[in-house]
């Protein structure tokens, strides 16, 4: 079956612009996670959605970052007024149920802010 | 915050060799995960292992929470085991935010 998909695969933007990154989880998976990976900071957790519950936003680095999940499926991560330090690979994962289930990762979106 | 240290940072093996990767953490944790990132960037969640031992094929992991470390064993390594292995810990106190180590980069030569 289809795995986790993310789009775009690559995004180049200018400092100060807004970007939207999309994640399509595996069908039927109720939990969805966003992470980012950069050379300087390594792997970082950003946000976690579980079903219709309020998301756990505790990993978002600033108020320029927001995420939503529509209909319990597709999720978008929005970065407003991008900065050069936002350059990273943004990874999405989904799992069947809660946090203790195996997470399946998408290929990531590579974001470069010039 | 909690500190996570992985060792060794780099490891080079000949195919068929066994290896042990270590993850030390500085405080009590609710959970610990091991991940593998292949050379093309794909991440795979290997184990959730807050304590005890789990095995999956040639891989096994042991966490000794009271001594604040976890070990990942790779037996009879294959070239497809190459990549970076990360551990991530969830601190106690109800916070889910996982903290990742910097990883162990493994190269397995044929």
Contacts between the chains, C-beta under 8 A, distances in Angstrom:
chain1	res1	chain2	res2	distance
A	42	B	100	5.7
A	42	B	101	7.9
A	42	B	102	5.5
A	42	B	103	7.3
A	43	B	86	6.1
A	43	B	88	7.3
A	43	B	100	4.1
A	44	B	100	7.1
A	45	B	88	8.0
A	45	B	96	8.0
A	45	B	97	5.5
A	45	B	98	5.1
A	45	B	100	7.9
A	48	B	96	6.5
A	56	B	96	5.8
A	58	B	95	6.9
A	58	B	96	7.2
A	58	B	97	5.3
A	59	B	97	5.3
A	89	B	41	7.0
A	91	B	43	6.4
A	93	B	43	7.5
A	93	B	45	7.5
A	99	B	31	7.8
A	99	B	96	6.3
A	100	B	31	7.2
A	100	B	48	5.6
A	102	B	45	5.1
A	102	B	48	7.6
A	103	B	45	4.4
A	104	B	45	7.4
A	105	B	42	6.7
A	105	B	43	4.1
A	105	B	44	7.0
A	105	B	45	7.4
A	107	B	41	7.0
A	107	B	42	6.6
A	108	B	41	6.1
